[in-house]
Amino acid sequence: MQTIQLTLKKNKEFSLLKGHPWAYGEAFREVPAGLRTGDRVEVLSHKQQLLGVGYADIDSKILVRMLPIDRSESFADGISRLIRQAVAHRLDFFKNPDTNAFRVINGEGDGLPGLIADRYAGAVSLQIYTLALEPFIDKIVKALRDSLKDLKWVWRRNQIRIAKAAAAELVFGQNLPEKIEFRENGLKFTTDLINGQKTGFFLDQRDNRQLIRNVAAGRSFLNVCGYTGAFTVAAIAGGARESVTVDIAKPALIEAEQILKLNGFGGPHHKMVCSDMYDYLKNCQPGSFNLVVLDPPSMAKSRKDVEKAVRAYRRLNLDGVRVVKKGGLLFTASCSSQVSRSEFLDAVREAIAASGRQAQIVHESFHAPDHPTALAHPEGSYLKGLLLRVY
């Protein structure tokens, strides 16, 4: 690894001065041919003032990902320090053993761009988004082991298309179970780290699941894009008298049924339906439910997809509000980072208006506190949620 100084073009330093962790290739005056992914880069303003230090990623539009370290601190030491700091912050939040699954490293939000780590009881699932971190895998694992004393396994999932490393592998521990059982607010869940989505479970919706649990008593509940049924488990725990969980993936619904049974739930009043979300809502009787969750996957991978995504949110919420009884509750969410909060709100607002209904915002939500975002990195604030009372 070499240390290289790169100079920004005039007027390209403002975001970095505010603390933004990304520097795009087009922002630099010149990029030497010898620059390699993982090289240490000292980023200079056009006046040759040092703005910070980061690592190069030549295969990404984000050429330099900044690290909050001193010029004299090595990458290895800085990464280890930042991991220990991130874990310590989580342990301050999660002292109650009723919850033993949470995000321990949230990329840019913890000053570690390209690195995500989620804890599930005795296991940690890593997501690596840049080849620049490859040389530090052992250091990352050691820092996690030092900080989480009961850690038994670290499963690493590679999110880099061009990576030479294995797409996924066990980097610490032996005999990783097929399913890891963990707790969230006293409820039992399982996750398949090997075959599941991303790091295995959508921990960012924890507080929203608790919100649904708090308002579910006596209600008929619909969970659209229910995946493995986490919102459904929360609703039943809160006293929902009946539920329908809809997802297009049959294996996810089979797992959802198993998780319901794990918590002592189930029976004929709690149904699983394998269907496209639009098809199900279209064929559903108006006013069938008085608590509905719409939690679709991301609908925009880049800004060019935003217009299409906004139309999709408008359509989904228009179809979704139709099945909510008068006075019932609708929780609608977007995890598309490219879609701004105002764009999502406008889509929901237009859908409600087009339906001929009215609604009030009961609660507005973000991701849970184990998913911190850097103030200077608004792109990290991806999750948007609205609990609406519909009339």
Secondary structure, DSSP 8 states (H G I E B T S, - for coil): --EEEEEB-TT--HHHHTT--EEEGGGBS---TT--TT-EEEEE-TT--EEEEEEE-TTSSEEEEEE---TTS-HHHHHHHHHHHHHHHHHHH--STT--EEEEEEGGGGT-TTEEEEEETTEEEEEE--GGGGGGHHHHHHHHHHH-TT--EEEEEE--TT-SS-SEEEEESS---SSEEEEETTEEEEE-TTTSSTTSS-GGGHHHHHHHHHH-TT-EEEEET-TTTHHHHHHHHTT-SEEEEEES-HHHHHHHHHHHHHTT--STTEEEEE--HHHHHHHS-TT-EEEEEE------SSGGGHHHHHHHHHHHHHHHHHTEEEEEEEEEEE--TTS-HHHHHHHHHHHHHHHT--EEEEEEE---TTS---TT-GGG---EEEEEEE-
